[in-house]
Amino acid sequence: MKIIQLTDPHLVPNGSLLRGIDPQARLRACLAEIEAHHLDAQALVVSGDVTDLADRASYELFRDVVDEFSLPPLYVTVGNHDRRSVFGAVFPQHLAPDGYAHKRFDLGDHVGLLLDTWTMGTHAGAFDRVRLDWLSARLAEGHQPVLMFMHHAPVRVGLKRLDHIALQNEDEFWEAIAPFKSRIRHMFFGHMHRNVAGSWRGVPFTVAAGLTHQVMLDFQTEIVRHVEVEPYFSVILVNSRDVVVHPHAIRDAKIIDIAPDATRPSRAL
């Protein structure tokens, strides 16, 4: 099974730039590659920060750009740069009946859970009681293995500013999922603008870098320092034994094919 995770498009109104880059062009480049090479994916998950300023024009631009492409089934949630009310006005199909941008979706032998960590007035994330109860109830449905997608991560990664705006009530979140830990195969996050991987309380996780600026690996500063790199999305491969995540950068790269040479012994690359 293949899943595509795309995170942090940070769209701005048509014709505008974000700190010197064009988020719309980057989104189009990623979607074109997904359309060309990954239509066999079970899902395309957009894990938040659809827009940079939560303005309706940028959400409508995202909708219009996505509609231009043939894509796998689309699942979208919100991040700290979004606003649920504006998002919901343009994408009512991505809100649950309780008004949150969370969803349980079928992934064959697995279940996908897309969580809503947006919280008013802060760049950090949090869950209220309604969302924690929803999560517990969805995990209690059936016995399938679970892949979980959300914007904010509960883990601290040593980058000071990012750790200040991580998921804040991680203990309550853990209490909701701990009874089901054996079924949670992997967690996928956005928000950090870096490719990061590890485990949190024994659960494997991956953070996708996203489409716009990448956060520098700077463990000293209290501010976020960005560098401009290629847009990324993640190609996730899942079978009954393994979960493999390929961070993929969109770039104009020279391809060098190395053909096997039968006259020479094989050696490590």
Secondary structure by P-SEA (a helix, b strand, c coil): cbbbbbccccccccccccccccaaaaaaaaaaaaaaccccccbbbbcccccccccaaaaaaaaaaaaaccccbbbbbccccccaaaaaaacccccccccccccccccccbbbbbbbccccccccccccaaaaaaaaaaaaccccbbbbbbcccccccccaaaaaacccaaaaaaaacccccccccbbbbcccccbbbbbcccccbbbbbcccccccccccccbbbbbbbcbbbbbbbbcccbbbbbbccccbbbbbbbccccccccccc
